[in-house]
Amino acid sequence: MISALLYDDPHTVGPFRILARLGGGGMGTVFLARSADGRTVAVKTLHTRLAADTTLRTRFRLEADAARVIGSEHGAAVVDADPQAPTPWLATEYVLGPPLDVAVEGGGPLPEPAVRALGAALAAGLEQLHRSEVVHRDLKPSNVLVTAQGPRIIDFGIARAFGDEHLTNVGSAMGTPAFMSPEQAAGLEHAAAGDVFALAGVLVFAATGIGPFGGGAPTDLLYRVRYSEPDLGQVPESLRPLLVRCLAKDPAQRPSITELRTALGAVGGVPGDRRGFADLLPDAVLREIARRSDEVWREPPHRLPPPVPAEAPAARPASASGVSRRRLLAVSGGALLGGGLLGGGGWALFGGSGGGGGGGTKKDAVDRPKPPAALWSTALWCPDSGGEVMTVGRNLVMRAGIVLCGINAESGQGTWQANIEETWRSATDGTRVYGLRGYKDAASLAVCEVAQTDGELGKPLVELSAFTGKEQYNQLLCVVDGVAYLVAKAASGERWYLVAADLGTGKERWRSPVDGPPMNGLQAQAAPPALGGTVVGSRVVLCGNPADDSKFLGLSVHDKDTGRQLWRLSVTFAGTAPSRLVTDDRNIYVGAEDLTARRISDGELEWVVGMKGGSGNSGGEERRYSMPVVQDGVVYCTDGDQGLIAVDALSGTMNWQEKGLSGRKSTRDAAPAIGKRYAYCADDKGVRAIDLQAHKAVWTYEATPVVLTADSKGGRLYVRQEKRTIALPLA
């Protein structure tokens, strides 16, 4: 998709004038560009910071060589390239067509004749590649462009010659797990037969919208690719025998690429013939091709301006050390509901003690902002995960130990308790509170409303007999517009589903298969299937819960009206998994080793900040960036122990970074909270208030914060500690 250039993007690359962005990722950026004679091209550049890596520079050169081998009939013709430039670049023709995964998302699975024609053309392209003793090694739907004249194969970033182990050693697996060959997944040689296996997986996706081995964490996918049988239940019956042969675990049992091309046939009966390919495509795909053809000749979007530099603050408080605090890890089995007096909290100026004995002038002490007094404080145990404060009507709901509690927002007094032990079995739509019926004696799955007078569960609003009610890890993800979205286990068998249930009619709307609770070896972990789920526009976004030893998060997006899975992928993640999804109407945001934005539309990276080794300091932690929060088009999170950063949500451009911070250890599991005047961050000395104009911390409220929640409408900042919750005025 065409998007605006960033302020620091190049104006030219080689002889080409840069017009717009087409995409980008961890390795480089792809631009839309035009030559002096008016030819439109796609220019791929390697990130400047990676250009010194000789291995990556060599791989970039080999990618250009492989693109030349496959040529313009089956790929994107190479127009020019300079892999030796300070910033290596490769210019190819601009192919007018969406990637196969986008085409299937927009138009649904392809009809069988289109799948056959697609497969025959792709096989012909791979055949040409193999004749030059080159294997692709990363054939997947996103690397196949669908044009009116036929498919094109792109992205040869890990292609290599037969038997060449210099860039990818035997024993290491590179590629995309969902479409790897078993030998590639095992770190062994991936020869031409491996491309046959991958092509079969692409055809299964084209015919069904799902890969042959499903989705989930890369470790799970690699296991299924190596040891499990592919799921071809939705593949047209006439194609199954051929694809079963192609997906054989033993490379010797697979047909050659030439046999596959011949067996698939093509339009007109001539293998590789592309005439009439457009007639086989769904109307939605043809409309997308036409839209892209029109878009490329329109005036490109204006380049984004640079961030506005901040004015220096009037005063610079002196830095002083504070008392280091540590979060206790034990979680109580109950909850204490109380109100009343402030306890366990206080305040300390960011720049020194309140007594003014640190060398500052008396005027400094008068002018320096002070932390506000607490509005109320109440004894409530905060769980390790799911401790955010929820606003329901004019009051509050929060987890406290093993119960769900109603809290009076004005006084902090408890008003009710509901015996819903697990954090994942309740949700609110902002007006009402809902919970799943207890699993110890429930035959079927039921969603009930929680009475905000006494915490009792009312009669089921929806009861789903197709799902067992006795499963502890059934989840109520969210309730939106009268529809409850759940992850639940079927009453028979071991299958799990994402389910939409209409609370008005009491009936199931749809279900879609998903992974069950995370596994570690043969034992299920004490965790539900998903970390969280939410509805964004016409889509349901789901984040899978990783096993204790997993470093991957599974993300998937489903159509809100039908439940059809639109895309699914796994992303690496360091440190504690996030307690909730962070989204706006465009992207999913994750803070870990990097701060990333992934498009909800297709799962592709929109931008990356950090790149595992930028200027930030991880503070000795595996995870560098904190859990983010997005507000008014800006993503906020802490960068290591260097303080708060503000990033433009659309472009990933750094707006500003906190100044003058030292001697503080950020609480990476706690997202910042944003008010009108201040942003609030949790660290080892308390809650730090950062002036949004001066970009400096101005005061610290002494506490041991676990979760911060900003209620802009109510004007409150809720600070949840392990054993106490405090309400502060939100400025």
Summary of the structure (lengths in Angstrom):
residues: 731
radius of gyration: 27.8
end to end distance: 39.1
largest distance: 91.0
contacts: 2463
relative contact order: 0.09
helix: 19%
strand: 32%
